[in-house]
Amino acid sequence: MRNFFLILFFIPILIFGQKSSFKIALLKYNGGGDWYANPTSLTNLIKFANEQLHTNIDKEYATVDVGSPELFNYPFVHITGHGNILFSDMEAQNLRKYLIGGGFLEVSDNYGLDKYIRREMKKVFPELDFVELPVSYPIYHKPFDFPNGLPKIHEHNGKPAQGFAIFYQGRMVVFYDYECDLGDGWEDPEVHHDSEEIRLKALKMGANILYYVFMK
């Protein structure tokens, strides 16, 4: 396992100094949910961030099991799907150590994920709850401005999009886009036939999340 604190110390230099690249990862989980639901989304987000923010993220994202020690090699991981998510006690503890140690989890509600991710994150942080972020929160305004907060990408139940977070000792360790589906918006255009305007909103918001995690 790499020294994760060392990785996090050098992140601003690695990303914006163009000295080296690093990978972000898709989180694989048990329970039957389709963790693999959006195979093109991270590829497109990485490409957009590298072009627009001059990041130096490896264009090939990794896939990592939630309980694997390899999790600590990736400073940013993404989880999505439509169905059940199930963390074992060991997996929950591994994810907790990862997040406490400096890692970041982005959760994209691909319709039907909500009750499962909330239940399983309680295993990870039994003492903490998701809190809704106000529209004034910086993650919505740098480098791209979303004055009304999280953009609505897909309809789902017709509810407004909401951004939730988990904070550990004052640091955001999880961002959760609910009733929004950023991951679908990042996919290739022929997958969901979203307009370029919708896809651009999703990609800009994804770039804001990366910017917040690494450069705020």
C-alpha positions in Angstrom: 0.0 0.0 0.0 1.3 3.4 -0.8 1.8 6.1 1.8 -1.6 7.8 1.3 -0.7 10.9 3.4 2.3 11.4 1.1 0.1 11.2 -1.9 -2.4 13.7 -0.5 0.5 16.1 0.4 1.7 16.2 -3.2 -1.8 16.3 -4.9 -1.8 20.0 -5.8 1.6 19.7 -7.4 0.8 16.5 -9.2 -2.5 17.7 -10.6 -1.7 21.2 -11.6 2.1 21.1 -11.9 1.9 18.5 -14.7 4.8 16.6 -13.1 2.9 13.3 -13.0 -0.5 11.8 -13.4 -2.6 9.8 -11.0 -5.7 7.7 -11.3 -9.2 8.0 -9.9 -11.3 5.0 -9.4 -14.8 3.5 -9.7 -15.9 1.7 -6.5 -17.0 -1.9 -6.8 -19.4 -3.2 -4.1 -21.5 -6.3 -3.3 -25.2 -6.6 -2.8 -26.4 -7.0 -6.4 -26.5 -3.3 -7.4 -25.0 -2.4 -10.8 -21.8 -0.7 -9.7 -20.7 -0.8 -13.4 -23.8 1.1 -14.6 -22.0 4.1 -16.3 -18.9 2.7 -18.0 -18.1 5.9 -20.0 -18.8 8.5 -17.4 -15.5 8.8 -15.6 -13.6 8.7 -18.9 -15.5 11.7 -20.1 -15.2 13.6 -16.8 -11.5 13.0 -16.7 -11.1 14.3 -20.3 -13.2 17.4 -19.5 -11.2 18.1 -16.3 -7.9 17.7 -18.0 -8.9 20.0 -20.8 -10.8 22.7 -18.8 -8.9 22.7 -15.5 -5.5 21.6 -16.8 -5.5 18.6 -14.4 -3.3 15.7 -15.2 -5.5 12.7 -14.3 -4.7 9.4 -16.0 -7.3 9.0 -18.8 -7.8 5.4 -17.7 -9.7 5.1 -14.5 -9.3 2.1 -12.2 -11.9 -0.2 -10.6 -11.4 -1.1 -7.0 -13.2 -3.2 -4.4 -14.4 -1.3 -1.4 -12.6 -3.7 0.9 -9.3 -3.8 -1.0 -6.1 -2.2 0.3 -5.7 -0.9 -3.2 -8.4 1.7 -2.4 -5.7 3.8 -0.7 -3.9 4.3 -4.0 -6.7 6.5 -5.3 -7.4 9.9 -3.8 -10.9 10.1 -5.4 -13.4 7.3 -5.9 -16.9 7.3 -7.5 -19.8 5.0 -6.7 -23.0 4.7 -8.6 -25.7 2.1 -9.5 -29.5 1.5 -9.3 -29.9 -1.2 -6.7 -28.7 -2.7 -3.5 -25.3 -1.8 -1.9 -23.9 -4.0 0.9 -20.7 -3.4 2.8 -19.4 -6.0 5.2 -18.0 -4.8 8.5 -14.5 -5.1 7.1 -15.4 -3.2 4.0 -17.0 -0.4 6.0 -14.0 -0.1 8.2 -11.7 0.0 5.2 -13.7 2.7 3.6 -13.8 4.6 6.9 -10.0 4.5 7.2 -9.6 5.6 3.6 -11.9 8.6 4.0 -10.4 9.6 7.4 -7.0 9.3 5.9 -7.6 11.8 3.2 -9.6 10.0 0.5 -12.8 11.3 -1.0 -16.0 9.5 -2.2 -18.4 10.9 -4.8 -21.8 9.2 -4.8 -24.1 9.6 -7.8 -27.7 8.5 -7.4 -28.5 6.5 -10.5 -32.1 6.2 -9.4 -32.8 3.7 -6.6 -29.5 4.1 -4.8 -30.7 6.4 -2.0 -31.9 4.0 0.7 -29.0 1.7 0.3 -26.2 4.2 0.3 -27.6 5.9 3.4 -27.9 2.6 5.2 -24.4 1.5 4.3 -22.7 4.9 5.0 -24.1 4.5 8.5 -21.9 1.5 8.9 -18.9 3.6 7.8 -19.8 6.6 10.0 -22.4 5.6 12.6 -21.8 8.9 14.4 -22.3 11.1 11.3 -25.2 12.0 9.0 -25.5 13.4 5.5 -26.2 17.1 5.6 -27.7 19.1 2.7 -25.3 21.7 1.3 -26.7 25.3 0.9 -26.7 26.7 -2.6 -24.0 29.2 -1.4 -21.5 26.4 -0.7 -18.3 26.8 -2.6 -18.5 23.5 -4.5 -21.3 25.0 -6.6 -19.4 28.1 -7.6 -15.8 27.3 -8.5 -14.6 27.2 -11.2 -18.1 27.0 -12.8 -21.0 28.9 -11.2 -24.3 27.2 -10.4 -26.2 29.9 -8.6 -29.1 27.6 -7.8 -26.9 24.7 -6.5 -26.8 21.2 -7.9 -28.1 21.1 -11.5 -31.0 18.7 -12.4 -29.7 16.2 -15.0 -32.2 13.4 -15.1 -35.8 13.5 -13.9 -36.1 10.3 -11.8 -39.0 11.1 -9.5 -39.3 14.7 -10.5 -37.8 15.9 -7.2 -35.3 18.8 -7.1 -31.7 17.9 -7.2 -30.0 18.0 -3.8 -26.4 17.9 -2.8 -25.5 16.1 0.4 -22.2 15.7 2.2 -20.6 13.9 5.1 -18.0 16.0 7.0 -15.4 14.4 9.2 -13.7 16.8 11.6 -14.7 19.7 9.4 -13.5 18.2 6.1 -15.9 17.0 3.5 -15.2 13.3 2.8 -18.3 12.4 0.8 -20.4 14.3 -1.7 -23.7 12.8 -2.8 -25.7 14.0 -5.8 -29.3 13.0 -5.2 -32.1 13.2 -7.7 -29.5 14.6 -10.1 -27.5 11.7 -11.7 -24.3 13.5 -12.6 -22.9 10.1 -13.7 -25.5 9.7 -16.4 -24.8 13.2 -17.6 -21.1 12.4 -17.9 -21.7 9.4 -20.2 -21.3 9.4 -24.0 -24.1 11.4 -25.7 -25.6 8.4 -27.5 -26.2 6.6 -24.2 -29.0 8.8 -22.8 -29.4 11.2 -25.7 -29.0 14.2 -23.4 -28.6 17.6 -25.0 -25.2 19.1 -25.1 -26.5 21.8 -22.6 -27.4 19.1 -20.1 -24.2 17.1 -20.6 -22.1 20.3 -20.2 -23.9 21.1 -16.9 -23.1 17.7 -15.6 -19.4 17.8 -16.7 -19.0 21.3 -15.2 -20.4 20.2 -11.9 -18.2 17.2 -11.9 -15.2 19.5 -12.6 -16.3 21.6 -9.6 -16.2 18.5 -7.4 -12.7 17.7 -8.5 -11.6 21.3 -8.0 -13.1 21.4 -4.5 -11.4 18.2 -3.5 -8.0 19.0 -4.7 -7.7 22.8 -4.9 -10.1 24.5 -2.4 
